[in-house]
């Protein structure tokens, strides 16, 4: 199977916008991009010049970190842009469909609808121990509805579970030649499961989303990426804006791959996991908490006896958590990110003041 068979036919030979940086590189006197000739006095990054469309040093550092060839990686503005690009490149507006598994990250559906594509749902299955995927149902639904792209978040947001590798292999085998399977690993560094990247050599219809926003603590830099077959990466490049990665963000993100920064990242992950396990134990004995779902990410999904009132109580005391009212199956739930030890203690202290009858 050639992954280009899944790309929109009208984009298979599309060259995209030929920016000044793409057309020519090198040289000492740049007079080809209508930039200002002199930087501002405060500018230490030569921001009067456009950035590289795909900053080479950062792309190579990220590719080395993830253990892939840099030809298989496209840098993007967080994972959100990568989601949009995949739908834009593969789905014909008004005709094609994507598959999601609700409750899940909302940007898959948002991007699909902005491109006039239909969203098909094969919902997660809730059991006594948490949520999980129905792989045979997902395959059957994707085939019946002729879905072009399947988005799967693992660890899942907002439910927290990871997909076992054996289940992903079943999914990939069942949809070979029919559908691009996109595994969103935004929370992958927190997971006990191996990355889906290990399966990529065997499955050209697999793409993996990565981000520096979570474990690498760079949400404000907006740096992510999609890892896929190099031929598909080439198509995605033609669909991307001319200069997607800002110089300050690229320079900052590159520092994340120094050994010192990676050691800090690993320590932060370890602290987060320890705090998560401790917080889970302390939450599940509180009277207003009905269930704390197991999590493989940096958050906990909590089912409450009165989620609306509890969320308002926390907010009134300066503690902001995420309501789940947009998900019918989770209307009685709150999603709580794991904070610093002091923040987690403050959360528990405020919860101790909740009576269920007052926000005072």
PERABEL-V401593 format. One record per pair of residues at least 12 apart in sequence whose ideal C-beta (glycine too) atoms are under 8 Angstrom apart, sorted by the first residue. I is the first residue (numbers start at 1). GAP is how many residues later the second one is. D is the distance in whole Angstrom. If there is no record, write none. Layout:
I|GAP|D, I|GAP|D
This chain:
1|175|6, 1|176|4, 1|203|6, 1|204|7, 2|202|7, 2|229|7, 3|177|7, 3|201|5, 3|202|6, 3|225|7, 3|226|5, 3|228|6, 3|229|5, 4|227|6, 4|228|7, 4|231|7, 5|172|7, 6|84|6, 6|142|6, 6|173|7, 6|174|5, 6|199|7, 7|82|6, 7|83|6, 7|225|7, 7|228|5, 8|81|6, 8|82|6, 8|83|7, 8|84|6, 11|78|6, 11|224|6, 11|227|7, 11|228|7, 12|223|7, 14|221|8, 14|224|5, 14|225|8, 15|223|6, 16|221|7, 16|222|3, 16|223|7, 16|224|8, 17|225|5, 19|14|8, 19|31|7, 19|34|7, 19|223|4, 19|224|7, 20|12|5, 20|13|4, 20|30|7, 21|12|7, 21|29|6, 21|30|8, 21|31|6, 21|32|6, 21|221|8, 21|222|7, 22|31|6, 22|220|8, 30|19|7, 33|16|8, 33|17|6, 35|13|6, 35|14|6, 35|15|6, 36|12|4, 45|202|5, 45|203|6, 45|206|6, 46|201|8, 47|200|6, 47|201|8, 50|192|8, 50|193|5, 51|192|5, 51|194|6, 51|195|6, 51|196|5, 51|199|7, 52|193|7, 52|198|8, 53|184|8, 53|187|8, 53|189|6, 53|190|6, 53|191|7, 53|192|7, 54|20|7, 54|21|5, 54|183|7, 54|191|7, 55|20|7, 55|190|6, 55|192|8, 55|195|4, 55|199|8, 57|193|8, 57|197|6, 58|17|7, 58|165|8, 58|187|7, 58|192|5, 58|195|6, 58|196|5, 59|14|6, 59|16|6, 61|193|6, 61|196|4, 62|13|7, 62|148|7, 62|163|6, 62|195|7, 64|193|8, 65|192|6, 65|197|8, 66|129|8, 66|131|6, 66|144|6, 66|161|6, 67|130|7, 68|129|6, 68|132|7, 68|159|5, 69|161|7, 71|159|4, 71|162|7, 72|128|8, 72|155|5, 72|156|6, 72|157|7, 72|158|5, 72|161|6, 73|152|5, 73|153|8, 73|154|5, 73|160|7, 74|151|6, 74|152|5, 74|154|8, 74|159|5, 74|162|5, 74|163|6, 74|166|7, 75|148|7, 75|149|8, 75|150|5, 75|169|7, 75|170|5, 76|147|8, 76|148|5, 76|149|6, 76|150|6, 76|164|7, 76|168|7, 77|145|5, 77|146|8, 77|147|7, 77|167|6, 77|168|7, 78|133|6, 78|135|6, 78|144|5, 78|145|7, 78|146|4, 79|28|8, 79|105|6, 79|107|6, 79|130|5, 79|131|7, 79|132|5, 79|134|8, 79|145|4, 80|27|5, 80|31|8, 80|144|8, 81|143|7, 81|159|7, 81|163|7, 82|127|5, 82|142|6, 82|143|7, 82|144|4, 82|154|8, 83|24|5, 83|25|6, 83|28|5, 83|68|7, 83|99|8, 83|101|8, 83|126|7, 84|27|5, 84|30|8, 84|31|8, 85|141|7, 85|151|5, 85|154|5, 85|155|6, 86|63|6, 86|94|7, 86|96|6, 86|121|7, 86|140|7, 86|150|7, 87|24|5, 87|25|6, 87|28|5, 87|30|6, 87|62|6, 88|27|6, 88|151|5, 89|143|8, 89|146|5, 89|147|6, 89|150|5, 90|58|5, 90|59|5, 90|90|6, 91|21|7, 91|24|6, 91|26|5, 91|57|5, 91|58|6, 93|22|5, 93|23|4, 93|24|7, 94|22|5, 94|23|8, 95|22|8, 96|21|5, 96|22|7, 96|51|8, 96|52|4, 97|20|6, 97|21|4, 97|22|7, 97|23|5, 97|48|5, 97|49|7, 97|50|5, 97|51|6, 98|14|5, 98|19|6, 98|20|8, 98|21|6, 98|22|7, 98|49|6, 98|50|7, 98|51|5, 98|52|7, 98|53|6, 99|21|5, 99|22|8, 99|23|6, 99|39|7, 99|42|6, 99|43|5, 99|46|7, 99|48|4, 99|50|7, 99|51|4, 99|52|7, 99|80|7, 100|19|6, 100|20|7, 100|21|6, 100|22|8, 100|50|8, 100|51|6, 101|20|7, 101|21|5, 101|22|6, 101|23|5, 101|32|6, 101|37|7, 101|51|7, 102|19|5, 102|21|5, 102|22|7, 102|225|7, 102|227|7, 103|20|8, 103|21|7, 103|55|6, 103|56|6, 103|221|7, 103|224|4, 103|226|6, 103|227|5, 104|20|8, 104|47|7, 104|49|5, 104|52|7, 104|53|7, 104|54|8, 105|46|8, 105|48|5, 105|52|5, 105|53|8, 105|79|7, 105|81|8, 106|220|7, 108|43|4, 117|31|8, 118|27|8, 120|21|6, 120|22|8, 120|25|5, 120|27|6, 122|12|7, 122|15|5, 122|16|5, 122|19|4, 122|20|8, 123|206|7, 124|32|7, 124|35|6, 124|205|8, 126|203|7, 129|165|7, 130|29|7, 130|30|7, 130|31|6, 130|163|5, 130|164|6, 131|25|7, 131|28|4, 131|29|8, 131|30|6, 131|162|7, 132|29|6, 133|19|8, 133|30|6, 133|34|6, 135|32|5, 135|35|5, 135|36|5, 135|39|8, 138|12|7, 138|33|6, 139|31|8, 139|32|6, 139|35|4, 139|36|6, 142|33|6, 142|36|7, 142|37|5, 143|31|8, 143|32|7, 143|35|6, 146|32|8, 147|32|5, 148|31|6, 148|32|7, 149|30|7, 149|31|5, 149|33|6, 150|21|8, 150|25|7, 150|29|5, 150|30|7, 150|31|5, 150|32|7, 151|31|5, 151|33|6, 152|16|8, 152|19|8, 152|29|7, 152|30|7, 152|31|5, 152|32|7, 153|30|8, 153|31|4, 153|33|7, 154|14|8, 154|29|6, 154|30|7, 154|31|7, 154|34|8, 154|37|7, 154|39|7, 154|42|7, 155|30|8, 155|32|4, 155|33|7, 155|35|7, 155|36|5, 155|38|8, 155|140|7, 155|141|4, 155|142|4, 156|141|8, 157|29|7, 157|30|7, 157|140|7, 157|142|8, 158|141|7, 158|143|6, 158|164|7, 158|166|6, 158|169|7, 158|172|7, 158|175|8, 158|177|5, 159|134|6, 159|142|6, 160|133|6, 160|134|7, 160|135|3, 160|136|6, 160|137|5, 160|139|7, 160|140|7, 160|141|6, 161|132|8, 161|133|7, 161|134|8, 161|135|6, 162|29|5, 162|30|7, 162|31|4, 162|134|4, 163|20|8, 163|30|7, 164|29|7, 165|28|7, 165|29|6, 165|31|8, 165|33|7, 165|34|7, 168|13|8, 168|15|7, 168|28|6, 168|31|7, 169|30|7, 172|27|7, 172|30|8, 172|31|5, 172|33|7, 172|34|6, 175|30|7, 176|27|7, 176|29|6, 177|28|7, 178|27|8, 179|26|7, 180|25|5, 180|26|8, 180|27|6, 180|52|8, 181|22|8, 181|24|6, 181|25|5, 181|26|7, 182|25|5, 182|26|8, 182|27|6, 182|44|8, 183|13|4, 183|23|7, 183|24|7, 183|25|5, 183|26|7, 184|25|4, 185|23|6, 185|24|6, 185|25|6, 186|23|7, 186|24|8, 186|25|5, 186|27|7, 186|28|6, 187|27|6, 187|28|8, 187|109|7, 187|110|4, 187|111|6, 188|22|7, 189|25|7, 189|26|4, 189|27|8, 189|76|8, 189|80|6, 190|24|8, 190|25|7, 190|79|6, 190|82|7, 190|83|7, 190|106|6, 190|107|5, 190|108|5, 191|105|5, 191|106|7, 192|104|6, 193|103|7, 195|13|7, 196|12|5, 197|30|6, 200|27|7, 200|28|8, 204|25|5, 206|22|7, 207|19|6, 207|20|7, 207|21|4, 207|22|8, 207|25|7, 208|18|7, 208|19|5, 208|20|7, 209|15|7, 209|16|7, 209|17|6, 209|18|8, 210|14|6, 210|15|5, 210|16|8, 210|17|7, 211|12|7, 211|13|4, 211|14|8, 212|12|7, 212|41|6, 212|44|6, 214|84|6, 215|50|6, 215|53|7, 215|54|5, 215|83|7, 216|40|5, 216|49|6, 217|48|7, 217|51|7, 218|34|7, 218|35|6, 218|38|6, 221|28|4, 221|31|5, 221|32|5, 222|27|6, 223|22|7, 223|26|6, 223|27|7, 223|30|4, 271|70|8, 272|26|5, 272|66|5, 275|63|5, 275|64|8, 275|65|8, 275|66|6, 275|69|6, 276|19|6, 276|22|7, 276|23|8, 276|24|7, 276|62|5, 278|66|8, 279|21|6, 279|57|8, 279|59|7, 279|65|5, 279|68|8, 279|69|8, 280|12|5, 280|14|8, 280|15|7, 280|20|6, 282|66|6, 283|17|7, 283|19|6, 283|53|8, 283|65|8, 283|68|8, 286|65|6, 287|18|8, 288|16|6, 288|17|5, 288|18|7, 288|22|6, 288|63|7, 288|66|6, 288|68|6, 289|13|6, 289|14|7, 289|15|6, 289|16|8, 290|13|4, 290|14|6, 290|15|6, 290|42|7, 291|12|4, 298|39|6, 298|40|5, 299|36|6, 299|37|6, 299|38|5, 299|39|6, 300|35|7, 300|36|5, 300|38|7, 301|23|8, 301|29|7, 301|32|6, 301|33|8, 301|34|5, 301|35|8, 302|31|6, 302|32|5, 302|33|8, 302|34|6, 303|27|8, 303|29|6, 303|30|5, 304|28|6, 304|29|7, 304|30|6, 305|27|8, 305|51|7, 306|50|6, 307|16|7, 307|17|7, 307|18|8, 307|24|7, 307|25|5, 307|26|6, 307|27|6, 308|15|7, 308|17|8, 309|47|7, 309|50|7, 310|24|7, 310|41|8, 310|44|6, 311|12|5, 311|23|6, 312|47|6, 313|37|7, 313|40|8, 313|41|5, 313|46|5, 314|33|7, 314|36|6, 314|37|7, 316|43|5, 317|33|4, 317|36|7, 319|27|7, 319|28|5, 319|31|5, 321|13|5, 321|14|7, 321|15|5, 321|16|8, 322|12|7, 322|13|4, 322|14|8, 322|15|8
